[in-house]
Amino acid sequence: MQETAQMIGNSSESGEITLPIIDLVLKGGWIMAIIGVLSLIAFYIFFERYFVIGRASKEDKNFMNNIRNYITSGKLESAQALCVTNNSPIGRMIAKGLSRIGKPLNDINTAIENVGKLEVSRLEKNVASLATIAGAAPMLGFLGTVIGMIRAFYDMSMAGNNINIELLSRGIYQAMITTVGGLVVGIIAYIFYNILVARIQKVVYKLEITASEFMDVLHEPAK
């Protein structure tokens, strides 16, 4: 008992026992490597899409006012040039509508809606992969843990009466590493996914408002 108390005292004096994160990751095995690759993919998709959506969401507050003035003045070429200069989903959608002026309004409305859907699909590129990673990473982690636990108990059964508790506990905590890694990557990917979806929804809202304003402009000459 005195030796045990002395060991506890020494451990408290030396501070808490820390586990090197890199060593833990390396001990996670090939499943941990897959989880690591998924984390890199998740970060790449998030930052790449984040900046793409950010550029798409930028808008010129005077854009539709200028388009309205050009249409009412009959300067369709100037309106087209403004859309090209704008170089955004909204600009490309309005450019499509301008190219259809003279046709039935329903056809124009359908055309700009189709372009709007195309632009949204471009923004959503690879975003669904984040949802897949958010679901797959934790499951891979659990799989790694189950495999590790099977190995640990197999080693224990093979040891017979010579069971080494230290080695068994080491095998168990190593098996739990993949669960932690999978959960961390899954949570991060889930947060990334929802951030991007929210930003895309804002762009969709802007496209819908702009399309409505454009159709109102086309109705104005008939008043």
Long-range contacts (C-beta under 8 A, 24 or more apart in sequence): 24-174, 24-177, 25-177, 25-181, 27-174, 27-177, 28-144, 28-174, 28-177, 28-178, 28-181, 29-144, 29-148, 29-178, 31-140, 31-141, 31-143, 31-144, 31-147, 31-178, 32-144, 32-177, 32-178, 32-181, 34-140, 35-137, 35-140, 35-141, 35-144, 35-178, 35-181, 35-182, 35-185, 36-181, 38-133, 38-136, 38-137, 38-140, 38-185, 38-189, 39-137, 39-185, 39-188, 39-189, 41-129, 41-133, 42-130, 42-133, 42-185, 42-188, 42-189, 42-192, 43-192, 45-126, 45-127, 45-129, 45-130, 45-192, 46-130, 46-192, 46-195, 46-196, 48-126, 49-123, 49-125, 49-126, 49-127, 49-196, 50-195, 50-196, 50-199, 52-123, 53-123, 53-196, 53-199, 53-200, 53-203, 54-199, 55-88, 56-88, 56-89, 56-119, 56-123, 56-203, 57-199, 57-202, 57-203, 57-206, 58-88, 59-88, 59-90, 59-206, 60-86, 63-90, 63-91, 64-210, 64-213, 64-214, 64-217, 67-94, 67-214, 67-217, 68-217, 68-220, 71-98, 71-101, 71-217, 71-218, 72-217, 72-220, 72-221, 76-101, 89-116, 89-119, 89-120, 89-122, 89-123, 89-203, 89-207, 90-206, 90-207, 90-210, 92-119, 93-119, 93-207, 93-210, 93-211, 94-210, 94-214, 97-211, 97-214, 97-218, 101-218, 105-215, 105-218, 105-219, 108-215, 108-218, 109-211, 109-215, 112-211, 112-214, 112-215, 113-211, 116-204, 116-207, 116-208, 116-211, 119-203, 119-207, 120-200, 120-203, 120-204, 120-207, 123-200, 123-203, 124-200, 127-193, 127-196, 127-197, 127-200, 130-189, 130-190, 130-192, 130-193, 130-196, 131-189, 131-190, 131-193, 133-185, 133-186, 133-189, 134-186, 134-187, 134-189, 134-190, 134-193, 135-186, 136-186, 137-181, 137-182, 137-183, 137-185, 137-186, 137-189, 138-179, 138-182, 138-183, 138-185, 138-186, 139-182, 140-178, 140-182, 141-178, 141-179, 141-180, 141-181, 141-182, 141-183, 141-185, 141-186, 142-178, 142-179, 142-182, 143-178, 144-175, 144-177, 144-178, 144-179, 144-182, 145-175, 145-176, 145-178, 145-179, 146-175, 147-175, 148-172, 148-174, 148-175, 148-176, 148-178, 149-175, 151-175
